[in-house]
């Protein structure tokens, strides 16, 4: 599944990548990195609501690499969402 979503992502087939990541989420529901990757793929696919939900879950699961999240080009479509703006305003507090 890991190779399948990465291949699909590289081919810019975000629907197929999202399907593989959905399967990974079912197999590893507590994996923050899987949710992070899911947020990236869904954002690139244009499914902003689902991408925002995946990002929120990623954070709930303990993802703390805020510089990476801030610099992630795949998450640019989420820059105007409430969750992303709240994160940007609170980077320092969250990192502490």
DRENDO-1510 file (C-alpha; in Angstrom, 1 decimal, always signed):
<recs>
REC; n; res; u; v; w
REC; 1; UNK; +0.0; +0.0; +0.0 .
REC; 2; UNK; +2.9; +2.3; +0.8 .
REC; 3; UNK; +4.4; +1.8; -2.6 .
REC; 4; UNK; +1.0; +2.0; -4.3 .
REC; 5; UNK; +0.1; +5.5; -2.9 .
REC; 6; UNK; +3.6; +6.8; -3.6 .
REC; 7; UNK; +3.5; +5.6; -7.2 .
REC; 8; UNK; +0.1; +7.1; -7.7 .
REC; 9; UNK; +1.2; +10.4; -6.1 .
REC; 10; UNK; +4.3; +10.5; -8.3 .
REC; 11; UNK; +2.0; +10.0; -11.3 .
REC; 12; UNK; -0.2; +12.8; -10.0 .
REC; 13; UNK; -3.1; +10.3; -9.7 .
REC; 14; UNK; -4.4; +11.7; -6.5 .
REC; 15; UNK; -7.6; +9.7; -6.5 .
REC; 16; UNK; -5.6; +6.4; -6.6 .
REC; 17; UNK; -3.2; +7.7; -4.0 .
REC; 18; UNK; -6.1; +8.7; -1.7 .
REC; 19; UNK; -7.6; +5.2; -2.1 .
REC; 20; UNK; -4.4; +3.5; -1.0 .
REC; 21; UNK; -3.9; +5.9; +1.9 .
REC; 22; UNK; -7.5; +5.3; +3.0 .
REC; 23; UNK; -6.6; +1.6; +3.2 .
REC; 24; UNK; -3.5; +2.4; +5.2 .
REC; 25; UNK; -5.6; +4.5; +7.6 .
REC; 26; UNK; -7.9; +1.5; +8.2 .
REC; 27; UNK; -4.8; -0.7; +8.9 .
REC; 28; UNK; -3.0; +1.9; +11.0 .
REC; 29; UNK; -5.6; +4.3; +12.4 .
REC; 30; UNK; -3.1; +5.7; +15.0 .
REC; 31; UNK; -0.3; +6.5; +12.6 .
REC; 32; UNK; +0.1; +10.3; +12.5 .
REC; 33; UNK; +2.4; +10.1; +9.4 .
REC; 34; UNK; -0.2; +8.2; +7.4 .
REC; 35; UNK; -2.7; +10.9; +8.3 .
REC; 36; UNK; -0.2; +13.6; +7.3 .
REC; 37; UNK; +0.3; +12.0; +3.9 .
REC; 38; UNK; -3.4; +11.6; +3.5 .
REC; 39; UNK; -3.9; +15.3; +4.2 .
REC; 40; UNK; -1.3; +16.2; +1.6 .
REC; 41; UNK; -2.8; +13.9; -1.1 .
REC; 42; UNK; -6.4; +15.1; -0.3 .
REC; 43; UNK; -5.3; +18.7; -0.5 .
REC; 44; UNK; -3.7; +18.1; -3.9 .
REC; 45; UNK; -6.8; +16.3; -5.0 .
REC; 46; UNK; -8.9; +19.4; -4.1 .
REC; 47; UNK; -10.9; +17.7; -1.3 .
REC; 48; UNK; -10.2; +20.5; +1.2 .
REC; 49; UNK; -12.7; +19.3; +3.8 .
REC; 50; UNK; -11.3; +15.8; +3.9 .
REC; 51; UNK; -7.7; +17.1; +3.9 .
REC; 52; UNK; -8.5; +19.4; +6.8 .
REC; 53; UNK; -10.0; +16.5; +8.7 .
REC; 54; UNK; -7.0; +14.3; +8.0 .
REC; 55; UNK; -4.7; +17.2; +9.1 .
REC; 56; UNK; -6.7; +17.6; +12.3 .
REC; 57; UNK; -6.4; +13.9; +13.1 .
REC; 58; UNK; -2.7; +13.9; +12.3 .
REC; 59; UNK; -2.3; +16.6; +15.0 .
REC; 60; UNK; -4.5; +14.8; +17.4 .
REC; 61; UNK; -2.3; +11.8; +17.0 .
REC; 62; UNK; +0.8; +13.8; +18.1 .
REC; 63; UNK; +2.4; +15.2; +14.9 .
REC; 64; UNK; +4.6; +18.0; +16.1 .
REC; 65; UNK; +6.9; +18.8; +13.1 .
REC; 66; UNK; +5.4; +22.2; +12.6 .
REC; 67; UNK; +8.2; +23.6; +10.5 .
REC; 68; UNK; +7.7; +20.7; +8.0 .
REC; 69; UNK; +3.9; +21.3; +8.1 .
REC; 70; UNK; +4.4; +25.0; +7.5 .
REC; 71; UNK; +6.8; +24.4; +4.5 .
REC; 72; UNK; +4.8; +21.6; +2.9 .
REC; 73; UNK; +3.9; +22.6; -0.6 .
REC; 74; UNK; +1.2; +19.9; -0.8 .
REC; 75; UNK; -0.7; +21.7; +2.0 .
REC; 76; UNK; -0.8; +25.1; +0.2 .
REC; 77; UNK; -4.5; +24.5; -0.6 .
REC; 78; UNK; -5.1; +24.4; +3.2 .
REC; 79; UNK; -3.4; +27.7; +4.0 .
REC; 80; UNK; -6.7; +29.5; +4.2 .
REC; 81; UNK; -8.6; +27.0; +6.3 .
REC; 82; UNK; -9.4; +27.7; +9.9 .
REC; 83; UNK; -7.2; +24.9; +11.3 .
REC; 84; UNK; -4.2; +25.9; +9.3 .
REC; 85; UNK; -4.5; +29.6; +10.3 .
REC; 86; UNK; -4.9; +28.7; +13.9 .
REC; 87; UNK; -1.8; +26.5; +13.7 .
REC; 88; UNK; +0.2; +29.3; +12.1 .
REC; 89; UNK; -0.9; +31.8; +14.8 .
REC; 90; UNK; +0.1; +29.3; +17.6 .
REC; 91; UNK; +3.3; +27.7; +16.1 .
REC; 92; UNK; +5.5; +28.9; +19.0 .
REC; 93; UNK; +3.1; +27.8; +21.7 .
REC; 94; UNK; +2.6; +24.5; +20.1 .
REC; 95; UNK; +6.3; +23.9; +19.7 .
REC; 96; UNK; +7.0; +24.7; +23.4 .
</recs>
